[in-house]
Amino acid sequence: MAALQSAVVFADTVAADRPLSGSKRPLVSKRGKFALGFFQPDNSQHWYLGIWYNQISKHTPVWVANRDSPIFDPESSRLTISDEGNMVLLDRSRTEVWSTNVSKIGSSSTVGVILDSGNLVLADASNTSVVLWQSFDHFGNTWLPGGKLGRSKHAGGMSTRLVAWKAQNNPAPGVFSLELDPDGTNQYLLEWNRSQQYWTSGNWTGRIFTNVPEMTSTSSYPTSMYTFDYVVNGDNESYFVYDIKDDSVTTRFVVDETGRILFLTWLKVTEEWMPFWSQPKVPCDVYSLCGRFSACTENAFASCSCLHGFSEQNTDEWLQRDHTSGCRRNVELQHCSS
């Protein structure tokens, strides 16, 4: 799906008297880098409210509001500001599908703004630098430059995690995720179902993570285009952040539906995303990638295949690179009778 582009100037703000509906053009950030609107993944009947790149040819969502609650009629659904000041997504029956869910707004008037960083913020209408909520605190599967991936140390503090899509056409949370070690070390963990670790970044040395030597400027990777920093703010928070030195470079960090983390850069010449770093290096090192009664084969066109006598449990999911349902027997076992 191609990104929506136009030479005209679009609004970047949603307000109570200026809602965004499926029948309208998406909101576009001031310099045109990102768009916020309704989209439908390929081969899907569902619609979602999300953020995508506005200036590249390949439609690439970077954040989805209603991951667990797709809508079926975008024309009569709308994003607006509630009476309490929260940003809310309403379906055709005006049922709340998603909300920023800020308990104490503290402002009589708020607006939603899509920024050129790809961050969607709920802000005070009279001073939009006063941010009450931001999508950068609620990542999906994508980590954009400038976003903080880490945790707050306050009681009940919030952690930011990357959670993979369930499948290529399904933004619902999958089983693979990346987060800062909840036990307090300064390393990041790739996990299956938040229970099984299958890759770690290693601890932060002050310059790099020990298991990511490619971060050094002497490596063959284009790390010179980026700045990296691991920040510990006293007893308040710990997080890792990266940024781009050249604003013309389009890049993103993602946990994909196959359980791998990828650092990707958009190549204008080929109009494709080029991965220049990924982990695990070997797809079959991803825990439980292929599900039950299956085998993972390196260097094969399709890494996952069913064992002899078994077939895909859900063929449609397998076609979308979601193999977690595994395989089923072609012929059920005969039970012995006494």
BELQUIBEL-V704949 format. One line per field, one symbol per residue. phi: phi as a letter, one per 20 degrees, with the letter a starting at -180 (. if undefined). psi: psi as a letter, one per 40 degrees, with the letter a starting at -180 (. if undefined). burial: b if it has 9 or more other C-alpha atoms within 8 Angstrom, else e. A space follows every 50 residues. Layout:
BEGIN
phi = ???
psi = ???
burial = ???
END
This chain:
BEGIN
phi = .ffecaefedfdcdcgecfdcfedfffcfgenfcccaebcgglceecceb dbfedcfefcfdacfdgecfddcffdebdbdffeneecddefemefebbf lefcfmbfbcbdceefeneecdcffebffeeeabffecfdecdegnfdda beefgmfeddcecfffbgdcfggeedbcbfgfeofecdcecdllcdecac fmffeocbefecfffffefeeffffcdcbddceleebcadbcbdfdffed bbdbdefendecdcceeffelbedfdbbbffdgfefflgdmflccdcfme gdfebefgnccgfbfffffemddffmccffcffeefde
psi = hiihiieihiiehhidegihideiiiihideediihahihiifieiiihi hiheeidhhgieihdfdegiiegddeiihahideeihihhadefhhdiid fhdhdeiehiihhhieeehhihihdegeeghdiideegibehhiheihha iieiheihihihhiidideheihaehihihheeeifiihhihffdhheii eiiheedihdegeeeieeieifeeeiiihhhhgbedihiiiiihdheehh iihihieeeihhhihhhddefihhheiiiidhdeehhfdeaifiihhifi dhdhiiiheiihdhdddddefhedeaiihdhiihhhi.
burial = eebeeeeeebebbbbbeebbbbeeebbbbbebbbbbbbebbeeeebbbbb bbbbbbebbebbbbebbeebbebbebbbbbbbeebbbbbbbeeeebbbbb eeeebeeeebbbbbbbbbbbbbbbeeebeebbbbbbbebbbbbbbebbbb bbbeeeeebbbbbbbbbbbbbbbbbbbbbbbeeeebbbbbbbebeebbbb bbbbeeebbbebbbbbeebebebeebbeebbbeeebbbbbbbbbeeeeee bbbbbbbbbbbbbbbbbeeebeeebbebbbeebbebbebbbebbbbbeee eebbbbbeebbbebeebbebbbbbbbbbeeeeeeeeee
END
